[in-house]
Amino acid sequence: MKKILLINGSPRKTGTSFLLGKICSEYLVNKSYECELLHLYSSLNNIDKLYEAIDKADTIIISGPCYVNTYPADMIDFLEKLALNKEILHGQSLYGIIQGGMPYAHTHESGLKILEIFGKKCGLNFKGGFVMGMGALVNGEPLSKLPNSKKVIKQLNIFFEHISRDEVSPSEVYKEAQFKMPSLVYKIMSVTMNRKIDSNLKKHGIDVNQENPYLISK
């Protein structure tokens, strides 16, 4: 029986990243795979247990949130340390799941790119991933909270099926689930979010009209 390791790369144990990992695990268990789901942040003080699980796994799935265009810093740091322990990396299949607040996929895709590069450098077989926008709306609760939930669930199942067959999952799978938002709505959202950011800066005594130091030429 093939062993699949799912790593929750979020500092939240019951957030959206965990939820997606859990749904994936349940799907694969129903396909008669042996699955184990471990939390990265709980393992940082006992990393040997996580290393041991990686060594025993045939497939590794990393699920995490998108923090500033990629996975959290602790996940990136973990990957860098893992690269120094190549004796436990022996050609396993590698998949990624990344979710974030922005509704469009391209904001979060660099996380999967990092996993692809990591796989190439460490002899793993990166076989794609799944990007889900608007993860903050879910907040660890059922995916039905998403306005495009039917599409997301359908495409997730296609992604999970690719994993169960140990085959490459193309980017078209998650792109098909992307929420199609009118450009006018994007503009309204941008204005609203910028106003909230400015309001928060003002509360901390920051002048939002001051010159941007990154734009000041010498």
N, C-alpha and C positions, 0 to 999 in steps of 0.2 A: 504493500500500500504506500503510495506516494505521500510524503510529508510536506505540508505547506505551512510556512511561518508568516504570520501577519504581524507587522510592527506598527503600533499606534504612535506616530511621531508628534502627537500634540501634547502639550502640558496638561490638557484637560482629559480626564479619564472617561468622561461620559459625553464628550462633545460630538460634533458632526463627523470628525475624522474617525473617531472610535465607532460611531454608528455605521459608517460606510464599511469599515473593516469587519464589523460584526455581521452585517448583511452578506458581505462577500464570504465570510467563513461559513455561515449557515447554508449558503448556496452550494459551496464546495463539499461540505459535510454530507449533504443530500446526494452528492455525486460519489460518495464513498471515499473521500479523501480524509486523511488525518490532519486536522488543523489545530494550530496553537496561536493564540493572540496574546502578544506581550506589549506592555507599555514601555516606551523608551525611557521616559522620565523616572519611572519607578525602578528601572534597571541601571541607571547611571551609577548608583552606589554599589552595584553587584553586577558589573558588566560581563563577568565570566559566564553567568547563566544565559545571557543573550548570545554570547559568542558560541556557546555550546549548542543552543537551539539553531543558530545559523548553520553550524557545521553539519547538523543532522538533517537539515531541510533540503528538499529537492527544488522547492520554489520559495522565493522570498517576495512578499508584497509589502510595500511601505505606503502607509496612509497617513497623511498629515495636512495641516492647514498651510495656506500661503501667507507668509509674513514678508512683506516687501519683495514681491515677485518670486519667492521660492520658499522652500521648507524652512522651519525655524533654525536658528543658528546652532542649537544643540544637535539637531539632526545632521547638519552639514559637518559639524565637529566629529560626530560619531562616525560618519562615512569616512572622514579623513583618518581616524584612528583604525577603522576597520581595514582600510587599504594597507595598513602596516602589518596586518595579521592575515596575509593571503593564504596561509596554510588551511584556513577554515573556508576559503572560497574556492570551490572546485567545479565551476561551470554551472552553478545553479541558475535557474530561470529567475528573472527579476522583473517585477511589475511595479508601477507606482499609481497611487491615487492621491490627487491633490485637490483641495477645495478652498475657496475663498469668497469674500463678500461681493466682489465685482461680478456682474452677470456674464461677462464675456470670457471666452476661454484663453485668449492670447495673453491676458494679464498673468495667468498662472502656469502657462506651459513651460516656462524656464525651469521649473522644478523637475519636470520629467526629463528635460534636456540634461540636467545635472546627473540624474540617475543613469541616463544613457552613457554619458562620459565616464561616470564611475564604473559602470559595467564593462566598458571597453578596456579601461585601465587595469581592471582587476580580474579579467577573465570570466565575467558573468555574462549571461545571455539576456540582455535587456529586450523585452518583448512588448513594450508599449505601456500605456497607462490610461487613466481616465481623469478628465478635468471636470469639476462641477462648480459652477458659479452660484452665487447667492447662498452660500453655505451658512451664513450668519442667520438667515431666516429660519433655517431648520433648527439650529442650536441644540443638536442632539436628539431632537424629537422626530416623529415620522416624516418621511420625505413628502408626504401628501401636503405639507405646508408650502411647498414650492409651487409657484404659478404654472410651471411646466413639469409638474411631477410625473405625469403619465409618460412623457417623453424620456425623462431622466431614468425612471424605473425600467422602461423598456430597453434603453441603451445600456444601462448598467448590467442587465441580465445578459445582453449580448457580450459585453466585456467579460463578465464572469465565465461565460461559456468558452470564450477564447482561452481563459486561464485553465479551465478544466481540461481543455484539449492540449494545453501546453503549446499554444501557437501565438503568433504575433497578433496583437490587437491594434489595428490602424487608427490613426487620429480621427478619421471620419466617424468612428463610433461615438466619441464624446461630442464632436462638433455637431452631430445631428441632434443632440439633446440641448444645445445652447438656446437660451431664451432669446427670441427675436423681439427686440425692443425698438420702437420707433425713435428716430433721431431726435425728435422734439422732446421725448421723455428723457433721453440721455442729457440733453441740455438743461432741462429743469432740475434733474437730479444733481448735475454738476454745480449749478448755482446754489442749490439748497445746501449741499455738502460744504461748499466753500464758505458760505455764510456761517455755518456751524463751526467750522475751523477757525474763522476770523473771530467769532464770538468767544471761543475758548481761549484763543491767544490774548484777547483783550482782558479776559478775566485774570490772566496771569501777568498783566501789566506790560504786554508786548504791543508796540505800535505796529499795526499791520500795514501802515503806509510808508514805513521807513524803507530806505534803499536796500535792495537785496545784495548782500555782500558778494554773492556769487556772480552778480551781473555788473558789479562796479569795475570798470577798467582802470588800470593804473595810469 
